[in-house]
Amino acid sequence: MRAVVFNGSELEFRHDFTCPERKEGEALVRVRLAGICSTDLEIVRGYFGFRGVLGHEFVGVVEASSDPKWIGKRVVSSINFAPIDSPVLDSSGAEHHPGRQVLGIFNRDGAMGDWVAIPERYLFEVPDSITDSQAVFAEPLAAALRIAQQLPIRPDSQIAVIGAGRLGMLVAGVLSLGGAQVTVIARNSHSLELAKQWGMGTGMTEQVDSHRFDLVVEATGNSDGLRHAFRIAKPCGTIVMKSTYADPAKIDLTPIVVNELHVVGSRCGPFAPALRLMEHKSIDVLALLECEYVAEDALLAFQHAQRPGVRKVLLRFSEPSRSA
């Protein structure tokens, strides 16, 4: 099959990659669209030492399954898979299972190929009202929702999101649904235009006052964002870390002690609520769509996705059927 593969030193587009073998309890999904995420870009820079097929944001159609109810269904999936004999019966808990696989990130080939094998218990059917281009955002939108699972979000809180990129804007959109005033902070004014359109406060990174916010979410994708998060959080405030990066961060941790900051790591989140938000049009995910490339142009697509300020770049592997 065709696949986007990282071999440990360079990114390749392969026409001869071995199709995934569907095991008992798994579905074979024909991929329609896959999204390029910041984690994919960091893997190419060496993050997590992953080798194999990239991609964990996707939408596709089930072509083979142990359970006939899935055949022909349009699906997305969670990305953390506990072992098949694990007592975990749904997606909750798999994120931290010691034997987990992570789609396209750790011990599991991802979805940037013609087919991907997914354990059936991690599949989610996509409602007809959600387009393929929207459905690709299910995983990052779920990750944005994770913060509200971890922390009580008060409507009177002063909240800052550092980073106006793909994930940062989804986080800002989700946190604003509860009525809180959210300020999106970035290094250049152009990247803040969407935040202004969504009715959010905005600020330039170097100009925001210190010790101003109760809750700060760091979603820049670089360690410098964390430094600013420490600076602008109020004493006894909370910082949520959403970024992962290949290079080790060199950060002075003294503010955590001096200002008694609470630091929370935040990763993957719930898919069903993410799909409901899109179904109800609560978050305009298509505003974050940059462009779509055919699969054969994957290397060009990755180059595009690496440019500063670029939104979501998609890879098209197959077209919807005429009956879809």
N, C-alpha and C positions, 0 to 999 in steps of 0.2 A: 504494500500500500504506500501512498504518499504520506510523508510525516516530516515534521520539523524536529530535528534531533540535535541535542548538544552532546558532543563527544568528549567533553572534559577540557577541550582547548578552543574549539570553534563551533559555531552554529552551522548546521547543514540542512539542506532540503533534500530528502531522500525520496526516490521513486520506488525503491526496492526493499523498504523496511518490512519486516515480518509482521503480519496481521496478529493482533492479540488473540490469545487462546481463551475462549470462554469456558470458565470452570463452573461446576455446579453452584447454583445460587447467584450466578452473575448474568447480566444482560450484555449483549453485544449491541452497541449503539453506533449508528452511522452519524458522524458529526456533520452538522450543517455549518455552524459558525463557531469560531473560537476567538476569545479575546486575548490580547497581549497585555499583561499586567506588570506592575513594577517588580514583582517577585521574579517573573520570567527574565526581566532585564538584569536583575541582580544575579540570577543563576548563571547567566552567560558571563558575568564578571567573576564567578567563582563561589557564589553563595551556596552553602550546604553541600558542596561537592557532588551535586547531582549530575548523572549522565543518563540520557535516554530521551524519550519523547516529552517535550515541554507541554504546558498548557493545563489549566484547571478551571478556566471560565469557558463554558461551552453550552450549546444547545444541540440536540440531535434527536433521532428517531430510533426506537428500539427495533432491531431486525431479528434478533434471536434472544430467547429467554427461557429459563427453567419454569417461569410462571407465565402461562398464556395471556394473562390479563395485561401484560406489558407490551405485547407485540403491537407494533404500529403506533405506540404512544410517543408523543413529543415530550422530551424530558430534559431536565437539568439534574445535577447531583451534588450532594455534599462531597467534600474533597478528602475527608479523613475516614479511613476504613479500618475498623478493628478486625482482627482475625475472624474467619468465617465461623469458628467454633466458640467465639466469645459470647458471653451472656448478654452483651450490649445488643438491644433489640431495635434501636433506632439511632439517629445521628448524635444524640446527646451522649457525651462521655467518650466518644471515639477520638476526639481531638487530643486526649491525653493518655490514651491507652498505650502501654509500653511496647506493644507489638504492632502498632498502627502502621499503615502505609498512607502517604499523602500524594494525591494525584498530581503527577508532573513535578513533584518537589522532593519526595523521599520514598525510595524503594517501590515506585509504581509509575509505569509509563503513563503520560498524560494524554490530553485530548486534542493536541494539534496534529491530527492524522485523520485518515478516512474513517477509521473505526476506533472505538475505545471500549474496553470491557469494564463494567461497573457492577459492584455488588447490588443486587436488587433492593436490599433494604435501605440503600442510600439514594434511591431515585425519587424524584418529585415530578409529577406530571405538570406540564405547563398549560394553563388555561388558554382557550382559543383566542381570548381577547388580547393576549400578550404576543407581540410579534417576536420573531427570531432575534432581531437586533436588540430588543428590550430584554429578552430572556437571558442573553449573555451576561447581563448585569446582576443576575440573581446572586452569584457568589460574593462580589464586592458589596452589594447592598446588604446581604446577610451579615457580612463582617462589620458594616457600619451599625447594624442593629445590635450587635454583641455588646456594645457599650451600655446600652439601656438595660441589658440583662445583668450586667456586672455592678452598676451603680444606680442609686436613686437620682434621677434627673429632676431637680426642682425647677418649676417654671420661673422662679425669680432669680435663678443662678445667672451669673455673668460667665458666659462660656466663650472660649476662643478655640478655633481650629487653625493650627499652623499648617499651611499647605493648601493651595487652591486647585490641586490636581484632581485626578479621577476619584480616588478614595476620599480625599479631604472634602470634596463637595458632597459626596454621598453622606459622609458623617455629619456635615453641617446641615444637610437637608433633613436627616432623620432626627437630629437633636432639636431642631427648630419645630418639629411637629408637636412637641409638648408645650409650646408657648414660650420657651426660653428665648432670650435675645442672644443670638449667635453672631460672633464677629469672626470673619475669615481673614487670615493674615498671610501675606505673601511678600515676595521680594520685589515684584514689579506690578505696576498698576494694571497692565493689560490683562494679567491672569485673574484679576478680581472682578472683571466685567460680569461674569455669570453670577457671582455672589450678589452683586448689586441688583441684577435682574430678579433674583430670587428674594429680594427685600431684606437682605442681611447686612449687618454692619461690616465694614472692611477697614483694614489697616495695613501699613507698610511695616515689614518686620523690624527694621531698625528704629522706627519711630514710635512704636507702641510703648506706653508707660510701663515701668516695672511694677510688679506686685498688684496687678489690676484684676485678674480673673480668678474666680472660684474653681473653675474646671478648665484645663487646657488639654486639647487633644493634639498630639504631634503626628502629623501625617505627611511629612515632607519627603520621606525616602532618603534623607541624609542626616548625619549625626549633628550637624549644625542646628537643625531644627530643635533638637532636644535641649541644646544650650539655651536657646531663646525661650523654650517652654519653662525651664527653671527660672528664668529671669522674670517672666510676666505673671507667673502664678502667685497668688496671694499666700502669705504665711498660713500653714495648715490647709492649703489648697490641694487639689488632686490633679495629677498629670497622667493622662492615658497615652501609652506608647503604641502606635500602630505601625511604625516603620520597621522594616527589616532591610539589612544591607550587607554586602559582602565584606567590606572593610571594617575592621574593629573600630568602634567609636572611642574617641579620646575626649572624655568629658570630665569636668570637675564635679564630683558628686557632693561637694560640701554643702550646696544649697539644700539638699535633701535633709541634712541634719539640722543646719542652722534655722531653716524655715519650717521644719517639721512637715515636709511635703509627703503626700501619699502618692506613690508611683504604682500604676496598674498596667500590666501587660494585657493587650487585647488582641485576639486573633480571629478565629472563624466564628460565624454566627448562625442563626436559625433561617433555614430556607423558606419554610412555609409562610412566615410573616412577610418575608421579602417579596415573595410572589404576590401576596395579597396587596401589599403597598403598590406594586406595579399594576395589578388588576384594577385597583381603585384610583389609579392615576395620582397617588399622593406624592410621588417623587417623579420628576420628569427626567428619567435616565437618558433619554435620547438627546437631551441638551449636552450630554457629556460625550457624544459620539463624534469622533474626528473623521474617520473614513473606513472604507472596506477594501481589502486587497484579495485577489484570487490566491489560492494556496501556493501556486508556483512562484509567486512574488513574495514569499514569506521573508526572505532575507532583506528585501527592500522595506517591507512592513516593519521589521524590527529596527532598521535604521531610522525610519520615520518616527516610531514610538519613542526612540531615545532622545529626540529633540526636546529642548526645554519648552514647557508650556503646552505640549501636545496632549489632547484628550485620548479617548479610547480608540485604539486601532484594532480592527477585526480582520480575521482571515476566513475566507469562504471556501469550504470544502465540498459542499453539495447544495444544490438548489432544492427548494420545497417541491414535493410532487404536485402534479396538476390537481389532484383530488384534495390536497391539504388546504 
